[in-house]
Amino acid sequence: MAACVDVIVVGAGSRGSIYAHFAVEFPERMRVVGVADPNPFSRERLREQHSIEEHNALADWRSVAQRDRFADAVLICTPDRLHKEPAVVFARKGYHILLEKPMAVTAEDCIEIVSVCSESQVMLAVCHVLRYLPAVQKIKELIDSGAIGDVIHIQHLEPVGFYHFAHSFVRGNWRSEAGSSFSLLAKSCHDIDLINYWVGGRRCLKVSSFGSLCHFTKDNQPQGAADRCLSCSVEASCPYSAKKIYLDRVTRGEVGWPVSVLCCSSLPDIESVTTALCSGPYGRCVYDCDNDVCTNQVVSMQFEGGLTASFSMVAFTEQMCQRKTTISGSKGELSCDSGTRVRVFDFLSQRVTEHHVDPSPPWASGLGGHGGGDFHLMDRFISAVARCDPALILSGPEETLQSHLLVFQAERARREGVVLSCGGEERGEERGERGEERGETLRGEEGEERGEEGERRDTERGGGRGERGEETDGEEQTTHSKR
């Protein structure tokens, strides 16, 4: 029998608590022996849940890292911009790393994390939980078996959900690039990773992207609206009302996500949630926030062999994160719009075969999030550490790095309004100094046709592309856990 794996949780918010719950379900396989989080309530709650010794429950992860290694692995669940430093430090100490996605918010930091983990000979698993879903694995199995012939095109949609986007990306921790990252990285790196996974090692050659922030702006604020929902005269007619999203849920006894995120120092109830809505970021009018991330975005990709893929992310949907995928092959078409069924239409027989999968963990579990992906991720990571077998990890360093780099390239293409060649040389006419700096910008025949006119447009587009937004809520900046 494999040895029990001891872990330290860095960031005891929502994600850290969920991954730590694996030790409750499987105490013979994993034990939480340390926690670091600056929030006393979160830190003490996790310490009590897992009977962690008091001297191993610390406010700053750096204090943990300064000590001799006392666990096998570290679960890093800090906010996006606080991933790189603890990942690098703990890897150099010899800890295996489970790292919440995204790996980091710059390509350079992602590359450094992978490099240090490799040099330190420790395992790295990035929390691309969707890779571990039974339906995703079934799709990969069918593609690899040749069930639809050669893959020609992948079309993938992420419907974020209207209130989910308002919660996380308008009012919440991922609302601004300065405080977190752009939405394609913060929300949809999962999806670009899935596409990269399904294409089976083919390199992306070209990428373009379009997207913007729509609707959640001051210009769209209804007449007579207040800056906070609880004091707003038009709140009843607003689908994004904080009263509807949070307070009404509490009155029905629903205190899980998203309500659980509001109260950092207590369990949610009517009083604590009302207080949070009166003074915290989640009670603000969605049309009067400091948000700047895209609400809708499309990414087009061309891979080796002529394979193309398109991805769409949109905030304004009824369904929440219920991805829809259609994969066109030379011999058939595969589709999946739920976590329980993968449908294959065979062109020769003109018959449909439905493959049913169970998306849930094999028993009742507190790790049922992401359709059971949370459970399957932890199951494989803990097994990998216990058996010293990195092959059990589906979202390891190199494959995750490749999908992250593609995300950064797609966002760059959106900002600059160009088609990028991924790792290739720039084509088309010379672009002057700015063209040389871009390096990978693809112009092709269009660049030749534009000539000097294109050069002038490039120059005009150059201004104002830095990171948008420079301030975030001070209270949120102090937390070191992803919620």
C-alpha positions in Angstrom: 0.0 0.0 0.0 1.3 3.5 -0.9 2.4 5.7 1.9 0.2 8.6 3.1 1.2 11.9 1.5 1.7 14.9 3.8 0.7 18.2 2.3 0.9 21.9 3.3 -1.9 24.2 2.1 -0.8 27.7 1.0 -3.9 29.8 0.7 -6.9 28.5 2.8 -9.7 30.1 0.8 -12.2 28.3 -1.3 -9.9 26.3 -3.6 -7.4 25.5 -0.9 -10.2 24.2 1.4 -11.7 22.1 -1.4 -8.4 20.4 -2.3 -7.6 19.9 1.4 -10.9 18.0 1.8 -9.3 15.1 0.0 -7.7 14.3 3.4 -11.1 14.1 5.0 -12.4 11.7 2.4 -9.2 9.6 2.3 -7.2 10.0 5.5 -5.2 7.0 4.7 -3.9 8.6 1.5 -3.4 12.3 2.4 -2.8 14.3 5.6 -2.8 18.1 5.9 0.1 19.0 8.2 0.5 22.7 7.6 -1.4 25.8 6.5 -0.4 29.3 5.6 -2.9 32.1 5.1 -2.9 35.7 6.4 -6.7 35.5 7.1 -7.0 34.3 10.7 -10.5 32.9 10.2 -9.6 30.9 7.1 -6.3 29.7 8.6 -7.9 28.6 11.9 -10.9 26.9 10.2 -8.5 24.7 8.2 -6.3 24.1 11.2 -9.2 22.8 13.2 -10.7 20.7 10.3 -7.4 18.9 9.9 -6.1 18.9 13.5 -3.0 20.8 12.4 -0.5 21.5 15.1 -0.6 25.2 16.0 3.1 25.8 15.2 2.4 24.6 11.6 -0.4 27.2 11.1 1.2 30.4 10.0 0.1 33.7 8.5 2.9 33.9 5.9 4.0 31.1 3.6 7.6 32.5 3.7 7.8 31.4 7.4 6.8 27.9 6.3 9.4 27.9 3.5 12.2 29.0 5.9 11.8 25.8 8.0 13.2 22.4 7.1 10.9 20.4 4.8 8.2 18.7 6.8 5.8 17.5 4.1 5.8 15.9 0.7 3.9 18.4 -1.3 2.5 21.9 -1.2 -0.9 22.9 -2.5 -0.6 26.5 -3.7 -4.0 28.2 -3.9 -3.1 31.9 -3.6 -4.5 34.6 -5.8 -3.3 34.6 -9.5 -0.6 37.2 -9.0 0.8 35.4 -6.0 1.5 32.0 -7.6 5.0 32.3 -9.0 7.0 33.1 -5.9 5.8 30.4 -3.6 5.9 27.8 -6.4 9.5 28.6 -7.1 10.6 28.7 -3.4 8.8 25.5 -2.4 10.1 23.6 -5.4 13.6 24.6 -4.6 13.0 23.2 -1.1 12.1 19.8 -2.6 8.3 19.9 -2.3 6.1 18.5 -5.0 3.8 21.3 -6.2 0.1 21.4 -6.9 -0.5 24.8 -8.4 -3.9 26.5 -8.9 -4.4 27.8 -12.4 -3.3 29.9 -14.0 0.4 29.0 -13.4 1.3 32.7 -13.3 0.2 35.9 -15.0 3.2 36.4 -17.3 4.8 34.0 -19.8 8.2 34.6 -18.2 7.0 33.5 -14.8 5.3 30.4 -16.2 8.6 29.4 -17.9 10.5 30.0 -14.7 8.2 27.8 -12.6 8.5 25.0 -15.1 12.3 25.4 -15.2 12.8 25.4 -11.4 10.5 22.4 -10.9 12.6 20.5 -13.6 15.9 21.6 -12.1 14.7 20.6 -8.6 13.3 17.3 -9.8 9.9 17.8 -8.2 6.5 17.0 -9.7 4.3 19.9 -10.8 0.6 19.5 -11.4 -1.4 22.6 -12.5 -5.1 22.6 -11.6 -6.5 22.3 -15.1 -9.3 20.2 -13.5 -11.2 19.9 -16.8 -8.5 17.6 -18.3 -9.5 15.1 -15.6 -13.2 14.9 -16.4 -14.4 11.5 -17.6 -16.1 13.2 -20.6 -12.9 14.9 -21.6 -11.0 11.7 -21.3 -13.6 9.9 -23.4 -13.3 12.5 -26.1 -9.5 12.1 -26.1 -9.8 8.3 -26.2 -12.2 8.5 -29.2 -10.0 10.9 -31.1 -6.9 8.8 -30.5 -8.8 5.6 -31.5 -9.6 7.1 -34.9 -13.3 7.1 -34.3 -13.8 10.3 -36.3 -10.8 9.9 -38.6 -8.3 12.8 -38.8 -9.4 15.8 -36.7 -10.1 18.7 -39.0 -11.8 21.4 -36.8 -12.6 21.9 -33.1 -15.3 24.3 -32.0 -15.6 25.0 -28.3 -17.8 27.3 -26.3 -17.6 28.4 -22.7 -20.9 29.9 -21.4 -19.7 31.6 -18.2 -23.2 32.4 -16.8 -24.6 35.8 -16.3 -24.5 35.9 -12.5 -21.2 34.0 -12.3 -19.5 36.6 -14.5 -21.0 39.4 -12.4 -19.8 37.8 -9.2 -16.3 36.9 -10.2 -15.3 39.2 -13.1 -17.3 42.4 -12.4 -17.5 42.6 -8.6 -15.0 39.9 -7.6 -11.3 39.1 -7.4 -10.9 38.7 -11.2 -12.5 41.9 -12.2 -9.4 43.8 -13.2 -6.2 43.0 -15.0 -4.1 44.9 -12.4 -5.5 42.9 -9.6 -5.5 39.5 -11.3 -5.2 38.9 -15.0 -7.1 39.2 -18.3 -10.2 37.0 -18.5 -8.9 34.6 -21.2 -6.2 33.6 -18.7 -8.2 33.8 -15.5 -11.3 32.0 -16.7 -10.6 30.3 -20.1 -7.1 29.0 -19.8 -9.0 25.8 -19.0 -10.5 25.8 -22.5 -7.4 26.6 -24.5 -5.8 23.8 -22.6 -8.5 21.4 -23.6 -8.1 22.3 -27.3 -4.3 21.9 -27.0 -4.9 18.5 -25.3 -7.3 17.2 -28.0 -5.1 18.2 -30.9 -2.6 15.7 -29.7 0.8 17.4 -29.8 0.2 19.4 -33.0 1.9 22.8 -32.8 -0.3 25.9 -33.1 1.0 28.0 -36.1 -1.3 31.0 -36.1 -3.7 32.6 -33.7 -6.0 35.6 -33.8 -8.5 36.9 -31.2 -11.3 39.5 -30.8 -13.1 40.5 -27.6 -14.1 43.4 -25.4 -15.8 44.6 -22.3 -19.5 44.9 -23.0 -22.6 46.1 -21.0 -20.9 46.3 -17.5 -19.9 49.9 -17.9 -21.0 53.2 -16.5 -22.7 54.2 -19.8 -25.2 51.3 -19.3 -26.1 52.1 -15.7 -30.0 52.5 -15.5 -31.3 55.9 -14.7 -31.9 56.3 -11.0 -29.5 53.4 -10.0 -27.5 53.7 -6.9 -23.9 52.7 -6.4 -25.0 49.8 -4.2 -27.8 47.3 -4.7 -29.3 47.4 -1.2 -30.0 51.1 -1.5 -31.0 51.1 -5.2 -34.5 52.1 -6.3 -34.3 50.0 -9.5 -32.7 46.9 -8.0 -35.9 44.8 -8.4 -35.6 45.1 -12.2 -31.9 44.3 -12.4 -30.9 40.7 -13.1 -27.5 41.3 -11.6 -28.8 42.6 -8.3 -26.6 41.6 -5.4 -29.7 41.1 -3.3 -30.9 38.5 -5.7 -27.5 36.8 -6.2 -26.5 36.7 -2.5 -29.1 37.7 0.1 -32.0 35.8 -1.4 -29.9 32.7 -1.5 -29.1 33.0 2.2 -32.8 33.3 3.1 -33.3 30.0 1.3 -30.5 28.4 3.4 -28.0 28.4 0.5 -24.6 29.4 1.9 -22.2 27.7 -0.5 -20.6 29.4 -3.5 -21.0 32.3 -4.3 -22.3 33.4 -0.9 -19.4 31.8 0.9 -17.0 34.1 -0.8 -18.4 37.3 0.8 -17.6 36.7 4.4 -13.9 36.4 5.1 -14.1 36.5 8.9 -17.2 34.5 9.7 -19.6 31.9 8.3 -22.3 33.5 6.0 -25.7 34.4 7.5 -28.2 37.1 6.9 -26.4 39.6 9.1 -22.8 39.0 7.8 -23.9 38.9 4.2 -25.9 42.1 4.6 -22.9 43.8 6.2 -20.7 42.6 3.3 -23.1 43.9 0.7 -23.2 47.3 2.4 -19.5 47.8 2.6 -17.7 45.2 0.4 -17.1 44.9 -3.3 -19.9 42.4 -3.9 -22.6 44.9 -3.0 -21.7 47.4 -5.7 -23.7 48.2 -8.8 -22.3 46.1 -11.7 -22.4 49.3 -13.8 -20.3 51.2 -11.4 -17.3 48.9 -10.6 -13.6 49.1 -11.5 -13.8 46.1 -13.8 -11.9 46.1 -17.1 -11.8 42.5 -18.3 -13.5 41.1 -21.5 -17.0 39.9 -21.2 -16.9 38.1 -24.6 -13.9 36.8 -26.6 -13.2 34.6 -29.6 -9.9 32.9 -30.4 -9.1 31.3 -33.8 -6.2 28.9 -34.1 -4.5 27.1 -36.9 -2.5 24.0 -36.0 0.0 21.8 -38.0 -1.6 19.7 -40.6 -4.3 22.2 -41.4 -6.3 21.6 -38.3 -8.3 24.7 -37.2 -10.0 25.5 -33.9 -12.2 28.2 -32.6 -13.0 29.1 -29.0 -15.7 31.4 -27.7 -16.2 32.8 -24.2 -19.3 34.8 -23.3 -20.6 36.1 -20.0 -24.3 36.5 -20.9 -25.6 33.0 -20.8 -28.2 31.0 -18.9 -26.0 28.0 -18.4 -23.0 28.3 -16.2 -19.7 26.8 -17.4 -21.5 24.0 -19.3 -19.0 23.7 -22.1 -20.2 22.7 -25.6 -17.7 21.0 -28.0 -18.0 19.9 -31.6 -15.1 18.2 -33.2 -15.2 17.6 -37.0 -13.2 14.7 -38.4 -12.6 13.2 -41.8 -14.8 10.1 -40.9 -17.3 11.5 -38.4 -18.4 14.3 -36.0 -18.1 14.2 -32.2 -20.1 16.4 -30.0 -20.5 16.9 -26.2 -22.7 19.4 -24.5 -22.8 17.9 -21.0 -20.6 16.0 -18.7 -22.5 12.7 -19.1 -22.6 12.0 -22.8 -20.3 12.1 -25.9 -22.1 11.7 -29.2 -20.4 10.4 -32.4 -21.9 10.4 -35.8 -20.2 8.1 -38.3 -20.2 9.3 -41.9 -20.0 5.9 -43.5 -22.8 4.1 -41.6 -24.6 7.4 -40.9 -25.3 6.1 -37.4 -25.0 7.8 -34.0 -23.2 6.2 -31.1 -23.6 7.7 -27.7 -21.0 7.1 -25.0 -22.3 7.7 -21.5 -19.9 8.6 -18.7 -20.3 9.2 -15.0 -19.0 12.7 -14.3 -19.2 12.4 -10.5 -16.7 10.8 -8.1 -17.5 7.2 -7.4 -19.2 8.1 -4.1 -20.6 11.1 -2.3 -17.7 13.6 -2.0 -17.0 17.2 -1.1 -14.8 17.2 -4.2 -17.6 17.1 -6.7 -16.8 20.6 -8.1 -16.1 21.1 -11.8 -18.2 18.0 -12.5 -15.9 15.8 -10.4 -12.7 17.2 -11.9 -11.6 18.4 -8.4 -11.7 14.8 -7.2 -10.0 13.3 -10.2 -7.2 15.9 -10.1 -6.4 15.2 -6.4 -6.8 11.5 -6.8 -4.1 11.5 -9.5 -1.8 14.0 -7.9 -1.7 12.2 -4.5 -1.2 8.9 -6.3 1.6 10.4 -8.3 3.4 11.6 -5.2 2.8 8.4 -3.3 4.1 6.2 -6.1 6.8 8.7 -7.4 5.1 8.4 -10.8 4.7 11.8 -12.6 3.0 10.0 -15.5 -0.2 9.9 -13.5 -0.5 13.7 -13.7 -2.4 14.8 -16.8 -1.6 18.5 -16.4 2.1 18.4 -15.9 4.7 21.2 -16.6 5.4 21.0 -20.3 1.9 20.5 -21.6 0.5 23.1 -19.3 3.2 25.6 -20.2 2.4 25.2 -23.9 -1.3 25.9 -23.4 -0.5 28.9 -21.2 1.9 30.3 -23.8 -0.9 30.0 -26.4 -3.2 31.9 -24.1 -0.7 34.8 -23.9 -0.3 34.8 -27.6 -4.0 34.9 -28.2 -4.4 37.8 -25.8 -1.6 39.7 -27.5 -3.2 39.1 -30.9 -6.5 40.6 -29.5 -4.8 43.7 -28.0 -2.7 44.4 -31.1 -5.4 43.5 -33.6 -3.2 41.1 -35.6 -2.7 37.5 -36.5 0.3 36.1 -34.7 2.6 33.4 -35.9 3.4 31.2 -32.9 7.1 31.0 -32.7 7.7 31.7 -36.4 9.3 34.6 -38.1 7.3 37.7 -39.1 6.0 37.6 -42.7 5.1 40.4 -45.1 6.7 43.7 -45.6 9.2 45.1 -43.2 7.5 46.9 -40.3 10.2 49.2 -39.1 11.4 49.1 -35.5 8.0 48.3 -34.1 7.6 45.3 -36.4 11.0 44.0 -35.3 10.0 44.3 -31.7 6.8 42.3 -32.3 8.8 39.5 -33.8 6.1 37.0 -34.2 3.4 39.2 -35.8 2.0 37.5 -38.9 1.2 39.8 -41.8 1.4 37.5 -44.8 -0.2 38.7 -48.0 -2.2 41.3 -46.2 1.0 42.9 -45.0 2.4 43.0 -48.5 -0.8 44.7 -49.8 -0.8 47.3 -47.1 2.8 48.4 -47.5 3.4 51.7 -45.9 -0.3 52.2 -45.0 0.0 49.1 -42.7 3.1 50.5 -41.2 1.3 53.7 -40.3 -1.6 51.8 -38.7 0.7 49.7 -36.6 2.3 52.8 -35.2 -1.1 54.3 -34.4 -2.2 51.2 -32.7 0.9 51.1 -30.4 -0.4 53.6 -27.8 -2.4 52.7 -24.7 -1.9 48.9 -24.7 -0.4 48.5 -21.3 -2.2 46.7 -18.5 -5.6 48.3 -17.9 -6.6 49.5 -14.5 -4.1 50.3 -11.7 -6.0 50.0 -8.5 -7.9 47.2 -6.8 -9.8 47.1 -3.6 -7.3 47.3 -0.7 -9.0 44.8 1.4 -8.8 42.2 -1.4 -5.1 42.9 -1.9 -4.3 41.6 1.6 -5.7 38.1 1.1 -3.4 35.4 0.1 -5.9 32.7 -0.8 -7.9 32.1 -3.9 -11.6 32.4 -3.2 
